Amino acid sequence: MTEHDQDQAPESLPAVLSTEQADRVRKALAPVVASRGLWKMADAIGYAPMYVQAFLRGQLACTLHFATGVAHALDVDLDALVRGGEP
């Protein structure tokens, strides 16, 4: 890896996302849960429905693991989901 390649490497994401990052995940997830249903989306994410519901209500922090599950369930890029931009 050259010095130039290192300059363009993406920053890693923290284990617990910032409030702004969590809000992006919540904003992407909420309408899908509303249309497809809590139980179906919780199963797709790999978390209990009560956990997903608590996250959507802002009662839980957003972990990188949870955000990864959401990105996979929504079939979007994790980096785009968390950092904004076009997923």
Backbone hydrogen bonds, N-H to C=O, Kabsch-Sander energy under -0.5 kcal/mol:
donor,donor_aa,acceptor,acceptor_aa,energy
6,Q,2,T,-1.7
7,D,3,E,-1.3
8,Q,4,H,-0.9
8,Q,5,D,-0.5
9,A,6,Q,-0.9
17,L,15,A,-0.5
17,L,62,C,-2.9
22,A,18,S,-2.7
23,D,19,T,-2.2
24,R,20,E,-1.5
25,V,21,Q,-1.9
26,R,22,A,-2.8
27,K,23,D,-2.6
28,A,24,R,-1.8
29,L,25,V,-2.3
30,A,26,R,-2.7
32,V,28,A,-0.5
33,V,29,L,-2.4
34,A,30,A,-2.3
35,S,31,P,-1.7
36,R,32,V,-3.1
37,G,33,V,-2.0
41,M,37,G,-2.0
42,A,38,L,-2.8
43,D,39,W,-2.1
44,A,40,K,-2.0
45,I,41,M,-2.5
46,G,42,A,-2.3
47,Y,42,A,-1.9
51,Y,48,A,-0.5
52,V,48,A,-2.1
53,Q,49,P,-2.7
54,A,50,M,-2.3
55,F,51,Y,-2.4
56,L,52,V,-2.6
57,R,53,Q,-1.6
58,G,55,F,-1.7
59,Q,54,A,-2.7
60,L,54,A,-0.6
63,T,61,A,-0.7
64,L,15,A,-2.8
67,A,63,T,-2.5
68,T,64,L,-2.3
69,G,65,H,-1.9
70,V,66,F,-2.3
71,A,67,A,-2.7
72,H,68,T,-2.3
73,A,69,G,-2.5
74,L,70,V,-2.5
75,D,71,A,-0.8
75,D,72,H,-0.6
76,V,71,A,-2.4
77,D,87,P,-1.0
81,L,77,D,-2.5
82,V,78,L,-2.7
83,R,79,D,-2.7
84,G,80,A,-1.3
